[in-house]
Amino acid sequence: MVLPLVDENKPKCYLCHEGFEDIEKLRIHQNASHKDYFDKNEKQTKREPAPGDVTVF
């Protein structure tokens, strides 16, 4: 899908590809329309280092 240059700087929902005026409207849309997706995938955002990972200071 190609957006016109007019909409290039507007945030877009990566789940339904709907464009919004600002990031706050996008956040409200995602919390209302795609709440089940974010609730289901919430545990994947909490990641821990795997055994054997090296931390560089």
N, C-alpha and C positions, 0 to 999 in steps of 0.2 A: 504494500500500500504506500503510495507516495502522497505526502502532504504538500499543499501549496505553501509557498514561502511565507504567507501571511500567518499560518498556524505553526510555524517552525519553533517558536519560542514558548509555546503553551505546553503545559504538562499533559501527558496522555496515560491513561490506565493501560498497564501492560497485560491485563487479563481480557478486557473487552475492547480495547483500542479506541475508547471514547475520549475526546479532547475536552479540557477544562480551562477556565480563565486563569486560575491560580492554584497553587499547591494545596491550599486549605480546602478548596472545593473538591479536589481530587481525593484528599484524605477522608473527607466526609462521605464521598461516593464509595470508596473502598470499604470503609467501616460499615456502610449500610448494605451495599449490594453484594459484596464478596466476603462478608464476615465469616461464613463457613469455611472458605478457602484458607483464610489467615488463621482461624482457630485450629484447623486440622494440621497446618504446617508450622505451627508455632514452636513445636518441640525441635524442629530442624534448625532453628536459628540459634539455639543454645548449644554451642559446640565446645568441646574440650580437646586439648591436645591428645593425639594418639600416642600410645606407648612407643618410646624411641624417638619422639620429636625433640629437636634441639632448640633451646631458646638462646637467642643472641642478645647480649646486653650492650 
